Amino acid sequence: MPLELTERQISEFGLTFGLSGLILYMLFIIWRLARDSKAGRFGTFVLFLVLGLGMLGFIAKGIIKWLLGME
């Protein structure tokens, strides 16, 4: 009996795990950028804050939708 998945299930899986992997990779890139530029503690904090705000907004949107039951 083959596993039958709907298009919605495949899309949710791809969005959840694919985007999670992409976010982790972007965090790694920010860390490498801070390390290679010798940004120091404060510079690294600023890099993560500024460059990570977009990712945080996307994660917050998902959490808010889940809390309000809009999914």
N, C-alpha and C positions, 0 to 999 in steps of 0.2 A: 504494500500500500504506500504509494508515494506521498510525500508531504506536499499538500496544496496550500500555497500562500496567495493571498489576494494582493493586488497592487498596493493597497493602502498599508498592509503589513510590511511589504518589502520597502516601501518608502519610509515608514517609521523606523524600521531597522537601520536603513542607510543613513537617515538623518541623525538618529541617536548615536550610533557607533562611529559613523564616518565623521560627523562633526565633532564628536568628543576627541577622536584621534587628531583631527586638524587643530583643535584648540590646544591639546597637549604639545603638538609639534610647534605651534606658534609660541607657546610659553618657553619651549626649548630655544627657539630662535631669539627671543628677547633676552634670555639668560646668556646665550653665546655673544650677542651684541654687547651686553653690559660687560662681560668678561673680556672680550677682545678689545674693547675701547678703554678698559681700565677705568670704568665709571666710578668706582668706589661705592660705598654703601648708600649714600643719598642719591647718587646718580642712578644706581640700580633700582632703587625704590621709585624714582620718578619715571624711569623707563617702564617698569611693570605697571605703575599707576596709569600713565597716559596711554600706553599701547594696549593695556589689558582692559580698558574701559569698554571698548566695543564688544569684547567677548563677554564681559560681565553683564552688559545690557542684554545680549542675546540670551544668556542663561536666566537672567531675571525675568525676561518676557515669558519664557517657558514655565517658570515657577509660578508666576502670576496667573497665567492661563490655567495651570493645573489647580491652583487654589480656588479660582473662581468657577471651576468646572466648565470651562469653555472648550474643552477638547472632546 
